[in-house]
Amino acid sequence: MDDLSQWRTAFVIGLSIAVFLVWFNKSGSDFKDGFKAKKKK
């Protein structure tokens, strides 16, 4: 059972890091593309 608990912990940590990286990439592209467009509006 302890082994399963370790896998769950690793999965949750890995998933949260993956979600953060996806969000960071999206917000980074918004910063690159979005600021100039938003200032023009």
WOLINMO-V322139 format. One record per run of one state. SS is the DSSP state (A for helix, B for strand, O for the rest). FROM is the first residue (numbers start at 1). LEN is the number of residues. If there is no record, write none. Layout:
SS:FROM:LEN
SS:FROM:LEN
This chain:
O:1:1
A:2:39
O:41:1
